[in-house]
Amino acid sequence: MSEISNVHRLTSPLPMLKINRIVMKKNNRANIFMKMQQTDSNGPLDNDIVYPPDIENHHPYDIVAQYRRLLGKSTNFRIEPLRIGEDEIETVILGLNNFANKHGCNLIFTTEEHRFDNSIYRAVCGVADLGSIHLLANDAIHTATFSFDMNFNFNTEFDQSERKVEAFIMNFCQAIATVLSCDINNIRIFSIGQMFRDMKKTDVEFGVTTTEMKKTEQFAEILKMHASSGFNGHQVLERVVPGNYHYKWKSTLETLRLQINDLIPKEKYKYKSDSTSDEVHGWYRHALRVEDKYEEDSNVQDGWSVAFHGTKAWTVSRIVQQGRITGPVKVDSMQSEAIEQIGNEANCPGLYVATHCNGGADIYTEPFKITSFPNKTESFRLVFQCHVKSEKFTVHESPVNVGKAWRYIIPNSIRPYGILLKKESSNIISD
């Protein structure tokens, strides 16, 4: 990739969370879909696609067809077969799709240009991109969800009017944001419904999301405290029935959004084995377009280093007892060691990268398989190559086998700038 100067740029506009759809149900409930305002270019998946014969799984072809359509390329896969290989962009796209699906997201494409300086905020609004993909890999964006009981009858209040529901949603979200002194984009409503045990009451299911799980937890505890005695003086929230409310954690990331120009097809090469690339030899590198994507560039000579990130979280799962519930909980394996190194500021979920791809980040990947012909299946692994800021991180011998693990606590300190692909196996079934 060409060398670029360290240029400061204006920050791009912050994303806005809007009501995308309200579905009025017959059981006196409204399901609410709030999404970030955006322009996506995904059209119908099957109108113009010609699938190869004897292929049962059409999903990979549907995904690649979206990409080809935006480039003006043929979606007749009998004439133009899937391009499968370490050096093929279409294989990278299928790897990203597999990665997104593993983390509960759909891969979508867009021709709309946006920069990555506000990628973290887009993730809070439910949309990850290549600037926040490390957060998706770490399952780092979590929403604290509540269900508040409110003193009003659903039918009387809304009278099946979406307009009235929309007005309530905006007023409720703004009221919660005011209590927490946060941005209204941190609040979203999932559903509003009549309570069957008391027809005069309605439950409102909503969530709070921030860029940091620790901050989200603080906000959730503030809401618990207010709700226990009632929200006196708040026009909307004073209708909340005082009580001992609990919150649950869930991910509200729905989409991995890929700009059609994010990948640079001509800037790709395979790392050969030599003294300068032993940590990454054998992998095929695909460049990501990062020029002009941030307020300032992340050149190595300006205090940024190169590191690697896999496609799944660097945490371990343990079965623990939480109150009356026993279940798997993700544990940050190096958090105690990090606190010893830099103090209590490390007492929050960490983001891990590895100094080496081989024996480091590749441990935290899962192979994805592609069936390109009825009797041929190929398997690949994918790793993200990142620039990382040389500040606010701790160094650990594990959880890697080779090199070091670096643990970061600031999401913006990690910037993916390349995707590494490696073929693992090829299985041909003879007739």
N, C-alpha and C positions, 0 to 999 in steps of 0.2 A: 504494500500500500504506500502511496506517495506520502512524503513527509509534509506535515502541515504546521503552520505557525500557531503559537498560543494566542488566540484571539478571543477577546471578551465580547459577548453578544447580549442583546436584550433577552430577558426571560420570556418564553412563550406563554400565552394565556393559560390560566388554570382551567381544568375541565369542569364541567357542570353536570351534576346528577339531576336528571329530569324524569318525570313520569312518562314511561313509554306506553304502558297499557293498563287499563283497569278492566278486570273481568268480574262482572256481577253474577254471582251464583244463585241458584234457586233456594239454597238453604240459608238465606240472609247473611251471605258472606261476600266480601269483595277481595279478590286476589290482586295484589298490586305488583307491577313490574317496573322498577325504576332502573334506568340505564343512563350511561354517559352519552351526551349528544355526540354523534359521530356520523360519518358517511361511509358505509360499507359497500363494497362492490360485488358481493356475492349474489349471483343470479340463480336461476333455476339450475339444479344439478344434473338433470337428465334429458333436457330437451334436445341437445345437440351432441350427446356423447354416443360414440359407437364403441361398445365394449369388445374385447377379444373373445373368441369362442371358448366355451368350456371353462370360463372363469366365474366362480360362484360369488366371491367377495368383491363387490363393486366399489366399496368405500374408498380404497386408495385411488381409484380412477376418478371418482367424484371430486376428491380433494385436489388432485393435480389438474383436473379440468378447470377448476376455478382459477388456478394460477395461469394456465395456458390462455384462457379466455381473455384475461387482462392484458396479455402480451400479444394477442391477435394470432395465436398459434392454433393448430388443428387439435380438436378433441376427438378425432377418429383414431382410437388406439390400435386399430388393425393396420392402419397405414403408418402411424407414428406411435410405436410402442412406448410404454413407460421406460424412462431412461434410468436404469438402475446401476449403481456403482458408487464407489467412494468419491469419485470426481464429478458426480452428477447433482445438479441443483434439485432435481425432482426427488432424489433420494433424501436430500436434506429436508425438503418440505415434508415428506412422509415421516421422517424422524421427528420433526417439530410437531406434527399432528399427533403422533403417538405419545410424545411427551405431554402435550396439552391434555389429551384424553386421560392420561394417567393421573393428572391433577384436577380432573373434573371440569375441564374447559373445552370449548370448541375452537378450532383454528379458523379464522376468517381472514380475508384479504381486502385490501383497500388501495385505491390510488390516491387517497387523500394524504398530503404530506403533513407530518408533525415532527417536532423535535423530541428528544428524550429527556430534556431537563426537568419535565414534570411527569415523567413516567411513573414515579412512585404514587403520585396523586391519582393518576388514571387507574392504577391498580386498586386504590381505595374505592374507586367508583366501579370496580368490577371488571376492568379491562387491562390485561397485561400486554406488554409489547417487548421488543428486544432490549429496551432500556431497563426493564424491571423483571426480566425473565428469571434472574437469580432468586427473586422473591417467590416466584411461582415454584421453582425447584425446591425451595426451603419450606414451602407451605407457610410462609411468614406473614401473610395478610389474613388476619382472623377477625371475625365480627362477633361482638358480644350481643346476643339476642335476648330480648325481654318479651313478655306478654303481660301488658297492663290491663287490668279490669277498669272500665270506665262507666260512669253513671249516666248512660243514655240508651234509649232503645234504638236499635239499628234502623228499623223501618221508619220510625218517626223522624229520626235525624236526617236520613238521606233520601227517603222516598224513591228508591231505585234511580237516583240521579247521579250519574258519573261526575257531573260538574260539582255537586255538593261534596262528593267523596274527594275529589281533587282539591277543593278548597280546604277540607279538613286535613288532608295529608300535608299540604304546605304549611298550614298553621301549626300542626303538631310538630313537624320537623323543625320549624323555626323556633318553637317554644323549647324543645329539648336542646337545640343548639345554644339558645340563650342561657339556659340553666348551666350548661357545661362550658360556656364561653368558647365555643368551637365553631368551625365552619359548618353551614347547613349541609354541605356535601358529605359530612361525616355521618349523617343520619339517613336512614331509609326505612320505609314501612313495607312489610311483606304482605300483611293481610289485616282486614278489619271484619269482625263477625259477631253476630248475636250470640250471647251465652245461653245455652239451653237450660242450665240450672236456674237462671234468673233472667227472664225475658226483658227486664228493665235495664240490663247491663250489656255492654259490648266489650269484647277483648280486642286489643290492638297489639299485633305482633310487629316488632320493629327491631332494628339493630344499630349499633354504634361501631364504626370502623375508623381507625387512624393508621398512620404509616408505621407506628410502633405499638407492638402488642402491650408493652408495659403501660403506655399512655391510654390505650383502649381499656385496659383493666382498671386504671384509675378513674376514668370516666364512668365505667360500669358501677364502681363502688359508690361514686357520688350520686348516681341515680338511685341506687338501692337505699342510700341514706335519706334522700329527699322523699322517696316513695313510701318509706316506712311511717312517716308522720303526715304526709300529704304535701302537695305543691301549692301552698297557700299564696294567693296573689298572682297566680299565672292563669290567665283567662281560659286557656284550653286545658292545661294540666291540672287545674283545681278539680276537674271532674274525675281524676284518677282516684280509685278506691284505695285508701291507705292500706298498706300491707307489707308483709315480708316477702318481697319479690326476689327470685333468683334468676341468674342469666346463664345461658349456655353458649358454648363456642361453636362457630361453624364458619366455613369459608364461603364468601360470596363472590369470589372470582369466577367469572363465567366464560371469559373469552381471552384467547391469545390472538392479538391482532397484528398481522404482518403487512407492512407496506410493501408494495410490489417492487420497489427499488431498494429495499433493505439489503438484499443479497446482491453481491457483485459477481456475476458469472465468470468474468475474465480473470479475477484475482483469486486464484486457487493454485495450490501446489501441495506436493507430498513431502513430509519431513523425512529426510534420509538419516541414517545412523551416523553421527559424528559427535565429536566432543562438545559441540555447542547446542546440540538438540537431542541428547540422549533422553531427556525427560519427556519428549514428545514424539520421538521417531516412530515411524510406521503409521502415523495419522495423516489424513488428508485435510488440509485447511481450506475453508471457504470464508472469504472476507465479508464482514458486515460493513455497510456504509455508515460511518460515524462522523464524517466531516460535517461541520455546522450543526450537529445534533445537540450540542450542549452549550452552556454559556461560555465555557472555556474548554479547550482541547486537553486530552489526557495523554500527552506525550511522555514517554519514559524519561526523557531528559529533564522533564519538569516535575519530577518527584513521584511519578507513577511507575509501578512495576507490573510484570506479567504474571498471571496466575491462572488456575484452571478450576472449573466448577462442573460437577456432574449433573445428572438429571433427576436426582432425588435428594432428600434432606439428609444432612449429616448428623442425625440424631438417632438415639436408640429408643426402642419401645420397651417399657416395663409394665408388668401387671401390678397395679397399686390400688389401694383402697382409698376412695375419696368419699367421705361420708358414708352413705349406705350403698354406694355404687362401686363395683369393682370392674376395672376395664383397663385397656392399654392406654398409656400416657407417654407422649414423646418427651424424652429427657435430653437436655443439652449436655452432652457428655463431657465437655471441657470447661463448663461454666465456672466451677470452683477454682480450677487452675488459673483461669483468666482473671478472676477476682484477686487472686494472690499476686498477679503480675501488675495490674493497673488499678486495683481498688474496686469500690462498690459500683462505679459506673459500668462495670462489666456485668453487673447483676441484672441482665436482661437477655432475651433470646439472641443468640449469635448467628452470624452468617459466615460460613466456612468456605475457604478456597484452599487449593493445594499448590505448592510450588512446582509439583511435577504432575504431568498427566498420567504417565505410566506408573502404576503403583500408588498413585495419589487420587486424583479426581476420578479415574476410571473405575475405582472401587465402588463409587457411588453412581453407577449407571446401570441401566437395564437394557438388554438387547431388544431391538425391534425387528420384526420379520416382515418381509415383503414377498408375496407370491407373484412373480412376474409371468410365469407360465403355469399351466395346470400341474405340471410335474416338477417345478423348480421353485424352491424357497430359499431366499438369502437373508442372512442375519447381520445387523450392523449395530454399532454403538455410537453414541453422540456425546460430545463434551463441549462446554462453552469455554472459549479462551477470553480472558478478561484483562483489562487494565484495572489495577487496584491502587488506591491512594496510600502512600507510605506514612500513614498516621492512624492513631486510634485503633490498633490491632494488637493481638497477642499471638505468641508463637508456641506451637505444640508439636510434640513428637508423634502423637497419635491424634486423630484416628486415621492415619495413613501408614502405608508400609514403606514408602520411599519419599525422601524429602521431608518437608514440614507442612503442617496445616496452619493457616493464618485465620484467626477468628476476628471478624469485624462486628461492630455494633451500630455503624452508620450505613444505612442501605445505599446512599449515594456514593459511597467510597468504592463501589464495585461497578464497573462498566463493561459489559460484554462487547467484544469487537471482532470476534471470529467464532466460527463453528467448526469443530473437528469431527471427522467421520472416519470410522474404521470398520472394514468388513471383518466379520467374525467367522462366518461359515457359509457354505452353500450346499444345499441338500437337493439332489436330483433323484427323483423316484422313477425307476425304469418300469416300463409296461410289463 
